[in-house]
Amino acid sequence: MENDRSIADRDRARKILDLLSQVVEPLAVALGEGCEVVVHDLTNLENSIYAIGGGVTGRRVGSPPTDLLLQHVLGGAKSNIIGYATKLPGGREGRSSTIIVRDPVDDSAVAALCLNIDVTNVRQAHRLLGSLLGGDPESMVLPVPETPSEAFPRTVAELTTQMMKEVIDSTGIPVELMKKSHKIDVVAALNERGVFQVKEAVEDVASALDVTRFTIYNYLNELQDRSLEGIS
């Protein structure tokens, strides 16, 4: 019975993904140049991009999720994220929206419909208009909602590498000088950001921290024990 339910769940998820995929190319064309439309399969986080139209981030079908989407899913993906600022490849300015699509039967998050729009030229035009009108150019710039930064990896390796670099750099301690407590803190931060939802992540993190993959598993088990005991 459990296996039958799992098959039924997968079938529903696939139908939702296939339905969303039908609107990707038409929507990308309708929104015009500088817009990208992406459907993510949230049941396959390692290679989540199920369909993509437009060419803003250089990704393709089979690419992994962004770090922000990964963390959002790990937190339960309880809401949509609309109109947040992003930095697109090449340093261009973007505005993105992530719409979570749920299974109508069990309310689980099965897909994300994402829009990424390059607004670099729009912002430059606003600054120019502000200058021509004699006002403060910055007052003409579109407001930017505050949000964590988002990376657009093309491969799983890019995703894990960037997230590891950010977390390790944030400690301010070179890996070769880290003690066990520092490395556990790094693993904890990476775990909170959803890195270990990716299969190859354990090997990559072990290499970055100069330990074995079994040590990473031990760290994760220790963190789980702390959580169960209510220790922060």
C-alpha positions as CSV (number, residue, x, y, z in Angstrom):
1,M,0.0,0.0,0.0
2,E,2.8,2.4,0.9
3,N,4.5,1.7,-2.4
4,D,1.3,2.3,-4.3
5,R,0.9,5.7,-2.5
6,S,4.5,6.6,-3.4
7,I,3.9,5.8,-7.1
8,A,0.7,7.8,-7.0
9,D,2.5,10.8,-5.4
10,R,5.2,10.7,-8.1
11,D,2.6,10.5,-10.9
12,R,0.8,13.5,-9.6
13,A,4.1,15.4,-9.2
14,R,5.0,14.6,-12.8
15,K,1.7,15.7,-14.1
16,I,2.0,19.0,-12.3
17,L,5.6,19.5,-13.7
18,D,4.5,18.6,-17.2
19,L,1.6,21.1,-17.0
20,L,3.8,23.9,-15.8
21,S,6.4,23.1,-18.5
22,Q,3.8,23.9,-21.2
23,V,3.8,27.6,-20.2
24,V,7.6,28.1,-19.9
25,E,8.4,29.0,-23.5
26,P,5.3,31.0,-24.2
27,L,5.7,32.9,-21.0
28,A,9.4,33.6,-21.7
29,V,8.5,34.9,-25.1
30,A,5.6,37.0,-23.8
31,L,7.8,38.7,-21.2
32,G,10.4,39.4,-23.7
33,E,14.2,39.5,-24.0
34,G,16.0,39.5,-20.6
35,C,13.5,37.3,-18.9
36,E,13.9,33.6,-17.9
37,V,11.2,31.2,-16.8
38,V,12.2,28.1,-14.9
39,V,10.3,25.1,-13.5
40,H,12.0,23.3,-10.7
41,D,11.2,19.8,-9.6
42,L,11.3,20.0,-5.8
43,T,11.2,16.2,-5.5
44,N,14.6,16.0,-7.3
45,L,16.7,18.7,-5.7
46,E,20.0,17.5,-7.1
47,N,19.0,18.2,-10.7
48,S,15.9,20.3,-10.1
49,I,15.5,22.3,-13.3
50,Y,12.8,20.5,-15.2
51,A,12.1,23.1,-17.9
52,I,13.6,26.5,-18.7
53,G,12.9,29.2,-21.2
54,G,14.9,32.4,-21.9
55,G,18.6,32.8,-21.4
56,V,19.4,35.0,-18.4
57,T,21.4,32.7,-16.2
58,G,23.0,30.2,-18.6
59,R,21.5,27.2,-16.9
60,R,19.8,24.2,-18.6
61,V,17.5,21.3,-17.8
62,G,19.1,19.2,-15.1
63,S,20.9,22.1,-13.4
64,P,20.6,22.3,-9.6
65,P,18.5,24.8,-7.7
66,T,19.8,28.1,-6.4
67,D,21.1,28.3,-2.9
68,L,18.1,30.4,-1.9
69,L,15.6,28.0,-3.3
70,L,17.4,25.1,-1.6
71,Q,17.2,26.8,1.7
72,H,13.6,27.8,1.2
73,V,12.6,24.2,0.4
74,L,14.5,22.9,3.5
75,G,12.5,25.4,5.6
76,G,9.3,23.9,4.3
77,A,8.7,26.2,1.3
78,K,5.6,27.7,3.1
79,S,5.2,30.8,1.0
80,N,6.0,32.4,-2.4
81,I,8.9,34.9,-2.6
82,I,8.0,37.7,-4.9
83,G,10.0,40.5,-6.5
84,Y,13.3,40.1,-4.7
85,A,16.6,41.5,-6.0
86,T,19.3,39.2,-7.4
87,K,22.7,39.5,-8.9
88,L,22.7,37.7,-12.3
89,P,25.8,36.2,-13.9
90,G,28.1,38.9,-15.2
91,G,27.2,41.3,-12.4
92,R,23.9,42.3,-14.0
93,E,21.0,43.3,-11.8
94,G,18.0,41.1,-11.6
95,R,14.6,40.8,-10.0
96,S,13.2,37.4,-9.3
97,S,10.1,35.7,-8.1
98,T,9.6,32.1,-6.8
99,I,6.1,30.6,-6.8
100,I,5.7,27.4,-4.9
101,V,3.3,24.9,-6.5
102,R,1.7,22.3,-4.2
103,D,0.2,18.9,-4.6
104,P,-3.6,19.3,-4.2
105,V,-3.9,16.0,-2.4
106,D,-1.3,16.2,0.4
107,D,-0.3,19.9,0.1
108,S,3.4,19.1,-0.3
109,A,5.7,21.4,-2.3
110,V,6.4,19.6,-5.6
111,A,7.4,22.4,-8.0
112,A,8.6,26.0,-8.2
113,L,7.8,28.3,-11.0
114,C,10.6,31.0,-11.1
115,L,10.9,34.2,-13.0
116,N,14.3,35.9,-13.4
117,I,14.3,39.3,-15.1
118,D,17.3,41.3,-16.1
119,V,16.5,44.9,-14.9
120,T,20.0,46.3,-15.4
121,N,19.0,48.5,-18.4
122,V,15.8,49.6,-16.6
123,R,17.7,50.8,-13.6
124,Q,20.2,52.7,-15.8
125,A,17.3,54.3,-17.7
126,H,15.8,55.5,-14.4
127,R,19.1,57.0,-13.3
128,L,19.4,58.8,-16.7
129,L,15.9,60.1,-16.5
130,G,16.5,61.4,-13.0
131,S,19.6,63.2,-14.2
132,L,17.8,64.8,-17.1
133,L,15.0,65.9,-14.9
134,G,17.4,67.6,-12.5
135,G,16.5,65.5,-9.5
136,D,18.4,63.1,-7.5
137,P,19.2,60.1,-9.9
138,E,19.0,57.7,-7.0
139,S,15.5,58.7,-6.2
140,M,14.4,57.5,-9.6
141,V,15.7,54.0,-9.0
142,L,13.2,51.2,-8.5
143,P,13.0,50.1,-4.9
144,V,14.9,46.9,-4.1
145,P,13.3,44.5,-1.6
146,E,15.9,43.3,0.9
147,T,16.6,39.6,0.6
148,P,19.5,37.2,0.9
149,S,21.7,37.0,-2.2
150,E,21.1,34.2,-4.6
151,A,23.5,32.3,-6.8
152,F,22.6,30.6,-10.1
153,P,24.8,27.5,-10.4
154,R,24.9,25.5,-13.6
155,T,26.2,22.3,-12.0
156,V,25.9,20.6,-8.6
157,A,29.6,21.2,-8.1
158,E,29.1,25.0,-8.6
159,L,26.3,25.0,-6.0
160,T,28.2,23.1,-3.3
161,T,31.5,25.0,-4.0
162,Q,29.9,28.4,-3.7
163,M,27.9,27.6,-0.5
164,M,31.0,26.0,1.1
165,K,33.2,29.0,0.2
166,E,30.7,31.5,1.7
167,V,30.3,29.6,5.0
168,I,34.1,28.9,5.4
169,D,35.0,32.5,4.5
170,S,32.4,33.8,7.1
171,T,34.3,32.1,9.9
172,G,37.4,34.1,9.2
173,I,39.6,31.1,10.0
174,P,41.7,29.3,7.4
175,V,40.7,25.6,7.1
176,E,44.3,24.6,8.1
177,L,43.9,26.4,11.4
178,M,40.4,25.2,12.2
179,K,39.8,23.0,15.2
180,K,37.1,20.4,15.4
181,S,34.6,22.9,16.9
182,H,35.1,25.3,14.0
183,K,34.6,22.5,11.5
184,I,31.4,21.3,13.2
185,D,30.1,24.9,13.1
186,V,30.8,25.0,9.3
187,V,28.9,21.7,8.9
188,A,26.0,23.0,11.0
189,A,25.8,26.1,8.8
190,L,25.9,24.1,5.6
191,N,23.3,21.7,6.9
192,E,21.0,24.7,7.7
193,R,21.4,25.9,4.2
194,G,20.5,22.5,2.7
195,V,23.8,21.6,1.3
196,F,23.5,18.0,2.4
197,Q,20.3,17.6,0.3
198,V,22.8,17.1,-2.5
199,K,24.3,13.6,-2.7
200,E,27.8,14.5,-3.6
201,A,27.9,17.2,-0.9
202,V,29.4,15.0,1.9
203,E,32.5,14.2,-0.3
204,D,32.8,17.8,-1.3
205,V,32.6,19.2,2.2
206,A,35.0,16.6,3.5
207,S,37.5,17.6,0.9
208,A,37.1,21.3,1.6
209,L,37.5,20.8,5.4
210,D,40.4,18.3,4.9
211,V,38.6,15.5,6.7
212,T,37.1,12.1,5.7
213,R,33.5,11.7,4.7
214,F,33.0,9.5,7.7
215,T,34.1,12.5,9.9
216,I,31.4,14.6,8.2
217,Y,28.8,11.9,9.0
218,N,30.0,11.9,12.6
219,Y,29.7,15.7,12.8
220,L,26.1,15.4,11.4
221,N,25.2,12.8,13.9
222,E,26.7,14.9,16.7
223,L,24.7,17.9,15.6
224,Q,21.5,15.7,15.5
225,D,22.2,14.5,19.0
226,R,22.6,18.1,20.2
227,S,19.4,19.0,18.6
228,L,17.5,16.2,20.3
229,E,19.1,17.2,23.6
230,G,18.1,20.8,23.1
231,I,21.7,22.0,22.9
232,S,22.5,24.9,20.5
